[in-house]
Amino acid sequence: MPKGYHIPQCSERDRLLIKEWTKSRTMESRLVERAKIIQRCLDGEPVKKIVEELKVRPNTVIDWRRRFDAKGIAGLTDLPRSGKPPKYTAEFRNEVLATLEMPPPLGQSVWDGPAVAKHLGASVHAVWRVLRKEGICLSRQRSWCVSTDPEFAAKAANIIGLYLNPPENALVISVDEKPSMQALERSTGYVETDNGKIVRGFKSTYKRHGTLNLFAALEVATGAIHTETTKLKRRVEFLEFMDNVMTELPTDREVHVILDNYCIHKRNDAWLSKHPNVFFHFTPTSASWLNQVEIWFGIMSRKALRGASFKSTEDLAKAINDFITAYGPTAKPFAWRKREVKGAQLKKYYH
C-alpha cells in the first residue's frame, strides 16, 4: 500500500453517520470538516489528495484518521480540556467582598467596579468577574419598606384571611387613592437610536395642566373596580366616594373594607355608625402593599398613563375612564400567592 494510503476500520453505523455529518448544515464546521476527512479516507483517497481538496495540513488528516481508527465516531469529538487556570483565587474573591463592606472612597456615595479595582490594585475586569459570579449588581437598586408595627403579624393575618377565607355572605373590597396624577403634555413617538434600534421616545420638555386624584375600590372576589376622580383628596372626598360605592353594593351584606393608614381613612366613626354593615380593616404601618387595589393601580398606570400626553385634566380623566371601560369586561380577581409574609421583603441583610 503506498505511503499515506490507509483505510481506517469502520462499522456500518459509523459510516452512515460520517456521511450524514458531511452534509449537515447545523453541526459545528470543525466536525463537518473532520467527517469529510474521514469520508475520503474511507473512500481510499491518499493523504496528499485529501490535503489538496480540503485545504488542510497533512498532520491534520493523519491525526484525525488515527483517532477515528482507534475510537470510531467518538474519536472525532474534542477531548475534555481543563481550561485556563483561574488567575484570581478565593482570597481575591474574599478581598472584593470585604471591600464592599468598607466605607466607599472619598467623593463617592457607593462602591463601583473601578473603585474596587483601584482599591485592590487589580483589574476592573477581574472585579467584575467576581461580582458576576457572586450575583452582585452594584448599579442596580431596590427599595424596601420594613414595617415597625408591633401588631404586624396580627394585622397582616387579618387582611390575608379576608382574601383567602372571607366571612360567609360578605363582600371584601380594597380601597385606596392614587394622588396627584399629573396631566403632562409632551410630544411622543418612536425614535431610532444610534445602534439602529427603534424605541418609544418622548420630548424632554413638557407642559403641566394640573393634577387629578383617583379613588378606587376593588371587589376582591370578582376583580370589579369602582372609581372616581377628584380635584382634592380630603376626608370629605373619601367619604363621598365611599357613599357612592355603597350605593353600588348590596345593602343586605356585610362589607369589609381594606385600607391603609392614611389620615383620611381614620376617625370616621360617624360615617361607620350610619353604615352598620361596613367594617374597616387597616393594613399594618408601612405595609400598604398588602392592599390588593395597589396591584390594579400599577396595571392602570402602565396601560393608560405611562408615555401618554394630556392637554388637560379632562383628557387625563377620559384616559382613565377609557381604561376602566376596557378593563371591566375582562376583570378577574387577583390570586394571593405569597406563602409567607414578613415585615421585610428582602432576603439579604441590609444596614
Secondary structure by P-SEA (a helix, b strand, c coil): cccccccccccaaaaaaaaaaaacccccaaaaaaaaaaaaaaacccaaaaaaaacccaaaaaaaaaaaaccccccccccccccccccccaaaaaaaaaaaacccccccccccaaaaaaaacccaaaaaaaaaaacccccbbbbbbbbcccaaaaaaaaaaaaaccccccbbbbbbbbbccccbbbbbbbbbbcccbbbbbbbbcbbbbccbbbbbbbbccccccccccccccccaaaaaaaaaaaaaaccccbbbbbbbccccccccaaaaaaacccbbbbbcccccccccaaaaaaaaaaaccccccccccaaaaaaaaaaaaaaacccbbbbbbccccccccccccccc
